Amino acid sequence: MRLLLLSCLILVSVLGCHHQPSDIPSSHLTPRGDCQTVRHLGGETQICGHPQRIVVLNPKMLDIVLSLNVQPIGYAEIFSNRRGDFDQPSQQIPYLGDRITQPIANLGMSSNPSLETIIKLKPDLILGDIRGNQQQYSQLSQIAPTLLFDYVGRDKWQDSLQAIAKVLGRTDQAKKIVAAHRQQIATTRQVLAPIVKAYPKVLMVSSEQLNSSINIVTPLDFCGGLLEDIGFKLATVSNSIPTNITQQISVEKLPQFDADLIIVQGYNIVELSRIRNTNSFTKSQLKSVQKSWQTNTIAQSLSASRNNRVYFIPSYICLGLPSPSGTQITLESLQEQLLPLDKTVNRN
């Protein structure tokens, strides 16, 4: 079950299977008349015209096509075992469902989408993840042109966005999305500048609940990268350049990390698999790790804990939505949680 995150379940990345992909060049397109040859992490795929019937195999791809003002016809989740189509997407798909204008087909799990359902949908484009969908790539490509991209990681969504936008004839929209992203970074950096100056060093960890080991998040992580983009410095296991998105340590080693602030990426696997209402999604994902942190003697001994400078964010945002919406949600959450520190900064 733990191997389902990067390919089909958020837990893979959380538990440390965060190796960066091989050095495959970023996706790019070579026009050929009405057709384009798309080079992506799965290979090279020829696409003619602008696809209209699009299937997406993870939340990142869903967010990208929605950001380009395109409505997909089918969606595969990274976590849920729900049955039936998404007939009420705003209540069934976290963070993105309210932007889906009509019911869409449920394709099952991201790492093992229903090929039979996809065939029935008759798509003209399938968008997926190199780790999660590589094994099905040959079969998916026989159904429709299939593009596979990287999932997690700092700013990797921009490569996917630009390639997909060109396929869909929406490059201008993609440029606006990237510009908006950069403006969000700049604005947040300015708003939080006093806090960054007073509390520059951040320890970000990921955990379902503290036990024998946890994961230190590095700048290669989507949310870790955002923290550094707005000026914070992430605490890591060593001074060497990280090669993975996380670095696993034992809980007992937490006191070795001297940090002004701590941000915890939390998740709840049981609740991930049985979403009933997206309104309570964030709370359900954080409940377990918050309780665990508050009752763990080692965690409570840290300076940040003693000074009430520990904050929480769902791992789903950082690992499930390393995308335009993930940026907005993360930065808004950071501002909401950290801005009260401004009063302390001014008082000192």
MARKE-49630 format. One record per residue (C-alpha): x, y, z. Coordinates in steps of 0.05 Angstrom, whole numbers, plus 5000, padded with zeros to 4 digits. Layout:
BEGIN
X,Y,Z
...
This chain:
BEGIN
5000,5000,5000
5057,5048,5016
5085,5043,4946
5022,5075,4918
5037,5148,4932
5081,5173,4875
5050,5126,4827
4980,5122,4856
4981,5142,4929
5009,5201,4965
5044,5157,5017
5102,5137,4971
5132,5206,4972
5117,5217,5046
5153,5154,5066
5217,5171,5029
5213,5141,4959
5231,5209,4934
5287,5196,4885
5293,5246,4830
5280,5220,4760
5336,5202,4712
5366,5258,4671
5314,5258,4616
5309,5326,4581
5248,5369,4593
5189,5357,4547
5188,5397,4483
5149,5398,4419
5169,5398,4346
5113,5421,4299
5100,5380,4237
5045,5413,4198
4980,5399,4235
5016,5348,4278
5067,5355,4334
5118,5306,4360
5118,5311,4435
5180,5288,4471
5162,5269,4543
5186,5222,4597
5151,5163,4565
5182,5173,4497
5159,5211,4435
5086,5217,4416
5054,5248,4354
4991,5288,4366
4951,5319,4310
4903,5377,4319
4882,5401,4387
4854,5345,4431
4784,5356,4459
4771,5292,4499
4823,5289,4553
4835,5237,4607
4878,5254,4667
4910,5203,4713
4928,5244,4775
4910,5309,4810
4969,5347,4782
4946,5334,4710
4875,5350,4731
4897,5418,4758
4938,5434,4697
4882,5422,4647
4832,5459,4691
4881,5517,4696
4882,5518,4620
4806,5523,4621
4797,5452,4594
4747,5403,4625
4771,5330,4625
4724,5272,4612
4757,5222,4660
4800,5224,4722
4840,5173,4762
4855,5188,4835
4919,5174,4873
4885,5148,4935
4812,5132,4933
4778,5064,4926
4710,5097,4914
4662,5067,4864
4619,5104,4813
4634,5166,4773
4647,5234,4802
4575,5258,4797
4586,5311,4851
4658,5330,4839
4657,5390,4887
4644,5341,4944
4687,5283,4918
4752,5314,4892
4793,5354,4942
4812,5426,4925
4796,5420,4850
4726,5392,4847
4690,5458,4849
4723,5477,4783
4694,5416,4747
4630,5437,4712
4598,5369,4700
4603,5296,4723
4665,5260,4698
4684,5186,4694
4720,5153,4751
4779,5115,4723
4800,5083,4789
4870,5088,4818
4923,5128,4784
4974,5071,4783
4924,5022,4754
4870,5060,4716
4813,5022,4685
4833,5011,4613
4763,4987,4597
4732,5052,4621
4783,5093,4584
4768,5056,4519
4694,5070,4527
4709,5144,4536
4745,5147,4468
4795,5201,4490
4842,5235,4442
4894,5250,4496
4916,5215,4561
4960,5251,4612
4996,5213,4666
5057,5202,4710
5122,5169,4690
5128,5129,4754
5056,5111,4763
5037,5096,4691
5100,5073,4657
5079,4999,4660
5013,5014,4625
5043,5063,4576
5042,5015,4517
4969,4997,4529
4948,5069,4541
4983,5091,4478
4942,5041,4437
4879,5075,4463
4901,5147,4451
4964,5190,4448
4993,5187,4519
5041,5235,4552
5077,5219,4617
5109,5272,4660
5144,5278,4726
5098,5282,4787
5131,5310,4849
5186,5361,4856
5202,5435,4857
5172,5473,4797
5169,5410,4754
5096,5426,4739
5118,5483,4694
5150,5435,4643
5085,5395,4641
5042,5457,4636
5081,5487,4578
5082,5421,4539
5008,5408,4550
4989,5480,4534
5024,5476,4467
4988,5411,4450
4922,5444,4468
4937,5509,4433
4937,5548,4498
5008,5574,4505
4985,5644,4521
4944,5618,4579
5005,5579,4604
5047,5641,4604
4995,5676,4646
4994,5618,4696
5070,5620,4704
5069,5696,4711
5015,5691,4764
5056,5638,4801
5117,5684,4802
5075,5742,4826
5047,5699,4883
5117,5681,4904
5139,5754,4902
5078,5778,4941
5084,5725,4994
5159,5739,5000
5144,5812,5013
5087,5799,5062
5127,5749,5103
5194,5786,5099
5193,5808,5172
5179,5737,5195
5232,5708,5150
5282,5757,5178
5264,5741,5251
5256,5665,5241
5298,5647,5180
5310,5573,5192
5253,5524,5180
5249,5449,5193
5196,5416,5150
5179,5343,5164
5128,5294,5138
5093,5241,5179
5026,5206,5190
5041,5203,5264
5108,5205,5299
5136,5136,5310
5205,5106,5299
5222,5150,5240
5200,5212,5203
5222,5248,5139
5260,5313,5135
5235,5352,5074
5288,5382,5028
5284,5440,4979
5273,5390,4923
5203,5379,4950
5148,5423,4921
5129,5455,4988
5202,5456,5011
5220,5493,4947
5164,5544,4959
5191,5557,5029
5259,5573,5001
5229,5614,4945
5198,5661,4996
5263,5668,5034
5266,5614,5087
5325,5566,5095
5307,5493,5103
5344,5451,5155
5369,5386,5123
5408,5325,5147
5475,5351,5122
5506,5410,5087
5513,5370,5023
5465,5382,4965
5403,5338,4975
5389,5288,4920
5321,5264,4947
5258,5301,4965
5262,5275,5036
5315,5248,5083
5293,5196,5134
5314,5202,5207
5293,5173,5273
5248,5215,5318
5304,5214,5370
5347,5256,5324
5298,5314,5319
5333,5355,5373
5395,5357,5329
5357,5403,5281
5359,5474,5307
5301,5510,5273
5263,5574,5287
5199,5546,5257
5173,5475,5244
5123,5458,5190
5094,5388,5189
5065,5356,5127
5012,5309,5154
4967,5256,5124
4918,5202,5144
4917,5142,5098
4851,5114,5123
4815,5180,5110
4848,5188,5043
4814,5125,5018
4744,5144,5040
4732,5217,5025
4659,5234,5036
4662,5310,5040
4718,5354,5016
4699,5408,5066
4729,5367,5123
4788,5340,5083
4843,5384,5111
4821,5372,5183
4818,5297,5173
4888,5295,5143
4920,5333,5200
4884,5306,5261
4929,5245,5272
4996,5280,5264
4974,5340,5306
4954,5295,5364
5018,5254,5356
5062,5316,5357
5027,5345,5418
5037,5280,5457
5108,5263,5436
5159,5282,5489
5216,5292,5440
5174,5336,5394
5150,5378,5452
5221,5388,5476
5240,5427,5413
5247,5502,5419
5196,5514,5364
5145,5472,5401
5158,5508,5467
5148,5575,5433
5085,5554,5394
5118,5558,5327
5097,5491,5297
5049,5492,5238
5014,5439,5197
4996,5429,5124
4966,5368,5089
5017,5325,5051
4964,5319,4997
4977,5391,4977
5053,5383,4974
5053,5314,4941
4986,5308,4907
4983,5379,4880
5053,5402,4861
5019,5448,4811
4990,5519,4802
4934,5507,4852
4982,5474,4901
5023,5538,4899
4964,5582,4915
4938,5537,4970
5006,5529,5003
5023,5603,5001
4955,5623,5027
4961,5573,5084
5031,5598,5102
5008,5669,5104
4947,5652,5146
4988,5611,5196
5051,5653,5200
5025,5725,5197
5005,5725,5271
5080,5720,5285
5086,5790,5258
5058,5817,5323
5113,5781,5361
5166,5807,5314
5141,5879,5323
5137,5871,5398
5209,5848,5401
